[in-house]
Amino acid sequence: MKRKPFKNSCWSAVTIFLVFCAIFLFSCGEQSDPQAPEPPPGKSEGFTFFELTAESRLTSELRKDLEKKLGSDAIARKSPLDLEIAPETFLQEHFPQIHALNQRLNYSPRERIEHKVTKLMYRYPGKKQVPFSFVELIFSNYTGKPLVFHTSAKQEGAIVIQTLEEKYGEPRVAQWDEGRQRALYWRKEGELMVVYALRDRFGNPEYQVQLLFFDAIEELLRTEEKEREAREREKKEAVRDAF
């Protein structure tokens, strides 16, 4: 009779131990494996301009960073988007893909077509000791993706071309004006970099650099065309309701 309390207490201890084991195993089974962190986006294999690439997105932080590099900007939240390169027939002859996009962007030639884009303009980047007289960066308002980068350089144009050749290799050449004028260009998947010279009002060459992001431009066009079609349907329904 004296052993009975000891036996009962022993069984009680075992029972408590098993209960704790069951709770521990259950709680472990309920815990889900921690999600592995998403890998950082891969380095862009396309063109770069002040570290901007096709993967860049327009944010307030990006604007602040650009201000440090290019100075203060002027901003437009809605703007026409014309991809034309002088002369007018140049795109049609040498870059039919861009010509087709440009026709869709400017579908009504006699009308000023404004697009939902943000245009950042840097009119005095030379104050930041960069070799450009003007910089214009255009982004989609829908996605924040870059659409067109455009910059111009004067006497530094030769340095710009040399730098591009060293980084991207020998360019292809497109000519006009019976071979007296030419444009240099480089292609990458979904992107095109074009460099050509125009004459300023004093007759001095001014080199234009244009970087186009085809996929983002196409995405902008699809979105705007859908919105335009929706507005047209609403107008037709309003007319039917009126009569």
Secondary structure, DSSP 8 states (H G I E B T S, - for coil): --SHHHHHHHHHHHHHHHHHHHHHHHHHHHS--------------S--BTTB-TT----HHHHHHHHHHH---EEESSB------SSTTHHHHH-HHHHHHHHHHT-STTS---BSEEEEEES-GGGGT-S-SEEEEEEETTT--EEEEEEEESTTHHHHHHHHHHHH-S-EEEEETTTTEEEEEEEETTEEEEEEEEE-TTS-EEEEEEEEEHHHHHHHHHHHHHHHHHHHHHHHHHHHHH-
